[in-house]
């Protein structure tokens, strides 16, 4: 079934792709690598140096990043995150493979939603993140939908090499697919004439799947075996130079199983708060689409809702849940939002002024409400001024609802609906865009985001510069001074000092005293005080999301301020490295 294309479709996809690359690559190396990122990055760095380290279950990231390190002669924060950023940008092009399901216009809108989604941007800027599994699994489904089985085999092999997160995605597919097929065989409910007129680009969805365009047809198709195995072995071993990549691939299965045994600091409430704060516009549109789809029996929306709720429920009940796991449900969430937004794009010439007026009114009331919420943070809780501001906030939201109802009664429901959507699109779109740049780390380390990995090294650059300066002062070279890490388990610390000889030790050897020793702040070895000079640094810091009260959450939403726990370490330098010795 073919659909009418529209003008400038290809340039708009290019624009969405360029926007996606911009928000994913801008200041990509500004934030220091966390322990979770540094461990696989160090393995990639060792491979680029010709070593054969044991690999963690992220072979595709490690092997591809090792090529980047080899090409550019070393490892940097930017290079360590460059491959995930590129893969995350490619996800924007995936809607092209589903334009026969979503129709051209919603597919293009979905591309822009994916380009600017705060969660997807955040994980695209993290080393060894689930963005590999998400992108390649989505492309696999898209190629199967287009009956392009050989490209699907290639992306399926890359998905299996992407780490433990791929098993979360496959588990979601195994649960959601039979439920979706059950919905597809039901008799569709026809749309009304008014809805057809409003949804000129959204005619009733043809959900009849060809026999060949199914996962089972892809599996049994003979042309898929060779490209799958070829890609799996070549990419999984870096052209047979790193055989351990295959072992790391299969170790992702027990790593995923262990996620069901450990506990997480991410609460269930934090998951829903993140959706409300980071994806407010997409969430609102999706809720409207879900209500419309289930009340009218629109099978396309009903099927997408299954693909939305299954990964959401899995994240909720997963004991070791992480914010990155929530990214699996962001794809159908944004797809539902794009379907609903496409219904409100077409505006007749004779109603543009009325729609613009309603949109400006909606935007004005929303800005007033936002300023009122921001002002609450500067007032003591429980005071009359605090209660007055809270009442004004609730009243402004009620005023918005009443205003739209009056517009619907005085003009038309269509003008109230389209104008309200456009006003909220600007207001909530700005809020989502703010979350996008915040999750990208462009506000700095003092403005924490929920999508960041825990344990961000705060003074990593200061520690590295201190070691370099003292090493040059005492040894004549920035990177000659040897470093011993005592009583600390931090891959990020080893990554920060990767240009120096670094070793982890349990005790100090009196015969071979290193130039630098790094210990926890609580530890105070007596043997170091006589021959070393110490300076404390703030190392890992993590926002205390779990213990934040309502006032702290309001302050974070409006000002991005949240109390954080900090871990201190001490850098000990040998006294003979200083000039006065």
N, C-alpha and C positions, 0 to 999 in steps of 0.2 A: 504494500500500500504506500503510495507516494504522496507527498504533501508539498504545497506551494512554498517555495523558498522566498526570502525577502531580500531587499536591496541591502548591500553592504554587510551581508552576513559573515563572509570570510574576513574582511578587515576587522570586524568587531570581535571575532574569535582571536585574531592576532592581538588586538588591544587587551583582551582579557588575559591572554598568556603573558604579555609584557608587564601588565600590572602585577600578575602573580609573581613573576620573577623579581620585580622591583621590591615588593614587600618582603620577599624571602631572602634576598641577597643584601639589602641595605644594612650596613653595619653588622654583617653576619658574624664577624669575629670579635665583636665588642664584649659580649658576655663571656666570662671564663667558663671552661668546661667543668661540669660536675663530675662526680665519681662515676656515675652511670655512663656518661659520655666518654670520659677519659680512658676507661679500661679498654674498650674496643679500638679507640683511636691509637693507643699505645701499641696494640697488637698490629695494627696497620703500619705504624711507623717502623716496627721491628721487621716486618716483612719487607718493607722498602729498603731496609739495610741489609737484606740477605739472610736474616735469621729465620728460624722456624719455631715460632711460639705456639703454645696451646691456644686455640681460638675459642672465644665465647660464641654462643649460638646466634651470631649475626654475620654469617659468612659473606653475604652479598655486600653489605656495608664495608666490612673489613677489607675485602679483596679489592673492591673498586676504589676505596679511599687510599689503599697502599699504592695504587697506580698514580693517583694524584700526588701523593708525597714523593714518589719516585720521579715524576715528571718535573716537579718544581723544586726538587733538591732538599726537602725537609717538610716538617709538619708545622702548621699554624692552626689557630682556632678557625680561621676562615676556610682553609682547605679541609679541615676535619668535618665541617658541616656543609661543604659545597655540594656533594652528591645528594644528600637528602633534600637540600633546597631545590636542586634541579628536578629531582623526581617529584617533589611536591608541586612544582610548577607544571609539570606534564599532566598532572591530574586534571587540570582545567580543560584539557582537550578531550577528556573522556566522554562528556555529553554528546559529542559528535557521533559516537557509536550507539547512542540511544535516541537519536532524533526521530526514529520511527515509532518509538514508544511514548516519548514526551512531547513530540511535535517540535518544529524548528524554533519557534519563539521561546517557549519555556526552556529548551535545551540551552539556548544562548544565555538566558537569564541565569540558569544554573551555573554556567561557566563563570559568570561574574560573582555569584554567591561563593563558589569554591575558591575563587582567587582571593577573596577578602575575608573568608571565614577565620575568626581569631584562633580557633582550635587547630585548624588545619595549617595555618601559618605558623603557629607555635611548634607543632611537631615537625614541620618541614625545616625548622631551624635548629633541630636537635640531632646530635649524632646517634646513629643506631636506633632510630625511632620507628614506630609502626607505619610511617608514611610509605615505606617500601612495600609492605604487605598490602596496605590499602590500595595504593595506586595500581600495582600489578594485578591484584585480584579483581579490581573494578575493570581494568582493561581486558582481562581474560573474559569476564562476563560480557563486556561490550563486543569483543571479537566473536564470541559464540553467538550473540544476538545477530550479528551481521553475517554469520555463517563463514567467517574467515578463521578456519580451524588451525591453520599453521601458525599465524601470529598468536592465536590464543594459546597454542602449545608453548610458544616461547615465553610469553608473559606468565603462564602457569608455572613453568620451571623457575623463573625469577622470583615468583611469589613464594615458592617453597624454600628458596634460599634467603628469605627476608627476615627470618627470626621467629621467635615464639608467637608473635602477634598474629601470624597467618593462621594459626590453629584456632585462635579466637574467631577470626573471620569465617573460617570454614565451618566451625561449630554453629555459628549464626546461620550460615547458608543451609546446613543440614536440617536445622529446625524450621527455618522460615520457608524454604522451598516447597515442601509438601503442603504446608498450610496455604501458601499462595496458589498452588495448583488446585487445591480444593475450591478456593474462591473463584478461580478462572472458569471452572466448569459450571458455575451457577449461571442462570439466565440473567443477563444484564437488565438493569432498570433504565428505560429510555429517559433522556433528558427532556425537559420541557422546551417549548418553542422559544420562550424568553431567554432561557439559558443558552440555547444555541445561537441566538442573535447576539448575546453579550460575549460569548466565547467563540468568535469567528475562527480562531486558530485552535480551538479545543473541541473539536467535534467528538462524539462518543467514541471512546477508545476501543480499537479493534484488538482484543486480547487473545485472539486465536493464534497460538504459537505454532509455527510450522514444525513438522515432526523432527526435522533435522536440527532446528535451532534450540536444542536442549542440552543440558550438561551430559546426559547419558549418550546422546548422539556424538558429542565431542569426544567422550572417552573411548567409544568403540570405533571411531573413525580412524582408518588405517594411516592417513596422512599425518597424524599428530605424533606418532611415536618417535620418529627420527628427529624432528626438530626439538621435541621435548628432551630427549636424552642428550642430544648434541648440546643444547643450551645448558642443561643441568650439569653435565660433567665439565664442560669448558668454563662456564662461569663459576661453578662451585669449586674448581681447583685452580683458577686463574691460568688456564691453558696448561694444566697438568704440572704447574710449578709449585702449588701448595696443596698437596693431597689432603691435608687436615681440614680443608674446607668442607668436604663431604661429611666428615665426622661431626663437625660443628652443626651441619644442617640437621642431622638426626638427633643431636643433643637438644634441639629446640623443643622436641616433644616432652621429655621429662622436665624441662624448664617451664613449659606451660602447665604441666600437671602440678608442679610445685606451687604455682600461683593459687591453687585451690586449697593449699595447706597453710599458708602464711597469712598474716593479718596486715592491714593497711591503715595508714593514718588518714586516708581520705574517707570521710563519712558519706553516707547516702545523701544526706541533706546538701553536702557540698556539690554533689553532681547536679542537683536540680538548681541550686543557686547559680552555678556556672552557666547553665543554659539560659537562665533568666537575665544574667548580666552580660554575657558575651554574645548570645544569639537572640536578642529580644525581638527583632523584626522578623527573622526567620521563624522563631517560635510562635509568634502571634499569627503569622500567615498560615503556618502549618496547622495550628489549632482550628482556624477557620476552615481550612481545606478538609481536615478530618471530619469536622461536623457536617460539612456539605456533602462529602463523599459517602459517609455512612448513612446519612439520612436519605440520600437519593440513590443509594446503591451503585455508586460509580466505582467500578471494579479496579480501575487504575489506582485511584486514591486508596482504596481498601488494601490493595496489594502492597503499595508503598508503606502503608501504616504497619503492616506485618514486618517489613524489613526495617522499620523504625523501632518498633517496640521490642523485638527479640534481642538485638544487641544491647538495648538499654536495660532490659531485665537481667541479662547476663552480667553486665557491669555492676548493677545494683547488688546482685547476689554473689559476685566474685569476692572472696575474702581479701585477696591481695589486689584489689582494684586500684587503678591509677587513672589520672585524668586523661592520659593518652588513649586508654581503652574506649573512652567516650567518643573518640573520633569516628568509630565505625558507624555510629548512628547519625553522624552529621551529614553523610551523603544523602540518605533518604529524607532527612529533615529539610535540607536545602532544596531537594527535588520537589517536595510538597510545597515549599514556599515559592519556588519559581512557577509552579503550576497555578497557584493562587494569584500571584502577582501579575501573571500574563492576562488574567481576566480584567485587570484594572488599567491596562495601558491605553487602550483605544478610547479617545475622548472626542466626541462630536464637536464640530466648530461652534455650534450655537450654545454649548454648555461650558466652554473653556473658562469664561470669567467666573461663573458660579463655582466651578471646581477649584479654581485658583483661590477664590475667597475662602472656601471651606478649608483648603489645605493650609493657608496662612493662619486662619483661626486655630486650627488644630496645632500647628507648630508653635504659635504664641502661647497657648495654654500649656503645652508640654514644657516649653522653656521656663515658664513661670513656675511650674511644679518642680522642675529640676533645681532651679535656684532656691526654692523653698527647702528642698531636701538637703542641699548643700549647706544652707544656713543652720540647719538643726545641729550639725556637728560642732558648732561653736557655742552651744548653749548647754548648761548643766541639765542632766536628765531629771525629769520630775518637776521642774520649775514651771511657773505659769507661761513664760515665754516659750519654753519647749513644747508645752501642750498646744499653745496657740499656733506655732509653726507646723506641728503635726496635723492639727485640724485644717490648716490652710492647704497642706499637701493633699489630704484626702478630699477636701472640698474642690480643689482644682481638677482632680481626676473625675469627680462626679460632674463638674461643670462641663468637661469635655464630652462626657457621655450624653448629658442633657442637650448640649448644643447640637450634636449630630442628630439626635432624635428630632429636635425642632426643625433642622434643615430638611430632614427626610419628610416631615409632615408639611412643611411650607413649600419646598421645591419638589424634590423627588428622592426616592430611596437611592437611585443610581448616583445622583450628585453627592449625596451624603456619604455613600460608600466609597466612591472613587476619590473624593476630596479628602476624606478621613484617611484613606490608605496612603495617599501621596504626602499628606502632612506627617503621618507617622513614619513614612519611608525616609523622610529627611531627618526627623528627630531621632528615631531609633537607629537609622542608618549611621548617623554621626556617632551615636553611642557605641554601636558595633565597630565602627571604624576606629574609634578610640581604643577599644579593646584589642583590635588587630595590631595597632602600633605598640600598645602596651605589652601584649604577649610576645611581640618581636623583640622586646627589650630596649626600645628606643627611649624610654623614660629613665633608664638607669636602674641600678641595683636597689635603690631606696624606694622604688615604687613596685612592690612585689605583685606578681600575677599568679592566679591559680593554675595556669597551664605550664608554669615553669617547673622544672625538676627540683626536688628538694636538695638542700645542702649546697647552695651556690657559694663558691669561694669569693668572699668579699674583697680581701686585700691580696688577691693573687698576683696582680701586676706589681704592687709595692714590694711583696716578698721576693719576686723574681729580680726586680731591679736592685734590691738591697744585696742579694747574693752576688749579682754580677759586678756591682761597684766594689764591694769588699774583695772579691776574687781578683779583680783587676788591680786593686790597690796593693794587695799583698802578694799576688802570684804573677802579675803582669799580663793576665789574660782573663777575659770575662767568664770563660766556661771551663777553666781548669780546676777550680776548687771542688773537692769531693764533698758529697753530702750524704750523711747517714740519717735515716728517719727512724726514730726510736719510739716504740709504743704507739704508733699511729698506723691506721690502715686507710690510706687515701690515694686512689689512683689519680685524682686531680692534682694532688701535691707532686706526684712523680711527673705528671704531664707538664706542670708549671716549670719544673726544673729539669726538663728533658735534655737540655743542652749541656748539663753538668753530669759527671759520674754520680749516680744515685744508687743507694742500696738500702733495703729495709733490714734492720737488725733488731734482735731481742735484747742484746747487751752490748756495751761498748768494749772493744778490744783495746787494752792499754798499750799494746805494742804498735798498733797502726791507728793513731788518732786521726779522724777525718777533719777536714778544714771547717765543715759546718755540721751541726747536729740540730735536728728539729724534734722537739718533744711536745707532749701535751702541756697545757698551762698548769694543770694540777701536779704534774711530775716535776720534781726539782732535784735531779741527781747531784749529789754532793761532789762527785768527781769532776763535774763540769765547771763548778764555780771558780776553781783555782786556775784553770787554764783557758777558760772561755768567757766571752762576754755575751749576755743575752738581751734579746728584745722581743716583746710580745707582739703578736699580730692577730687580727680577727680573721679566722679562717671560714669555716662553713656557717652559713646562716639560713634559717628556715622560718617562714612565717608560722605563727601559732594559730592556724586556721581552726583547728579542732576545739580550741578553748576560747575562741572569740565570742563576746556577747553581742547583743543586738546593736548597741552603740558602736562597737568596733566594726561591725559589718557595714553600717551606714557610712562610717567614716572612710572605710576602704572603697566603697562603691563610688563615692563622690570625690575623694581626695587621694585614693590609692595609698592610704597609710594603714599599716597593720603591724602590731608588735611582733618582733622576731626574736627567736632564740639564737644565740651566737656561741660559737666554739672558739676558744682562744688556743693558740699554740705559741711556742717560744723558739726563736731562731738563735742558736748559739754559734758564735764565730770564734775561732782560735784567737787568742790575744796577740800572737805574733803576726797576724795579718794587718794590724793597725800600725800607723807610723810612729806613735809614741812608744811602741814596744821595741 
